[in-house]
Amino acid sequence: MVKLTKLIDDSTLVAPGAKSELRKRVTVADDILPEREAAEEATKENAKAIDALQDALWAERHRSLLVILQGIDTSGKDGTVRAVFNRCGPLGVSVTPFGRPSDEELAHDFLWRIHMAAPKKGVIGVFNRSQYEDVLVVKVRGLAPADVIEQRYDQINAFEKHLHDNGTRVLKFMLNISKDEQRERLQARLDDPQKNWKFNASDLEDRKLWDDYAKAYETVLDRCSTEHAPWRVVPADRKWQRNAIVSAVVRKALEDMAPVYPKPDWKASDFQIT
Ligand code: ADP
């Protein structure tokens, strides 16, 4: 398991300061996770371990974990949340999706709504989209002036360092799917009545901007993978590989944090329950 986790880290990590070379990165992980059954088993075990570690994190109430999920439409952000955190007690995990900002949110700086949703001590926070939308969709669709967007990379790095220095471990995953895989997933949303609700015609507009998004993602990975909050690019064409990879990294991060149950300052024999 330790060896596999190291393999996963080596192949998915964007080394801080290095070029991410997103276009050269794979969208399938058959070399490290060839067997579906074994990968699904690993995901289940990781989810169980994450639950146990989360319990101790909550009891300890000193630190928190923030898991950021980014990826183009249909990349599987929702499915990842379900697979990785389905064993956790709902009290200890807070999932926040970030859609188009409201008027109130737009009236503040772009990190305001993000900071408000950052996990409190003892909690695992999961962001489905994040502050990175403000240098992705906002850049690709020209929703803010270029010089304003340009400043945001450093501002995001400083913000994440602030979280890190205040006890929040930050993990960032870019779910990397191929354009062909996206076509299939969009088609399934049109064809499968149970998936129709997920179809959004604007996703087709974003698909036309595939190359622009890829470029914007590459800039994010090049400029915002830091020692305190590194990016990982997850091959995500196969959902079972994606789930195994993300769950392994989350589990390892929690194991490294090693939360401990607080020791009581009393003895059981001090009390008598009548
Ligand atoms: P999802 O596609 O994540 O399942 P939605 O259908 O609600 O959820 O889409 C959210 C939309 O909000 C996406 O198109 C995303 O690009 C957009 N969005 C998120 N953050 C911002 C932002 N800061 N500015 C503009 N649009 C944003």
Boltz pocket constraint, residues with backbone or C-beta under 6 A from the ligand:
constraints:
  - pocket:
      binder: B
      contacts: [[A, 73], [A, 97], [A, 98], [A, 99], [A, 100], [A, 101], [A, 128], [A, 129], [A, 130], [A, 133], [A, 134], [A, 137], [A, 138], [A, 143], [A, 200]]
      max_distance: 6.0
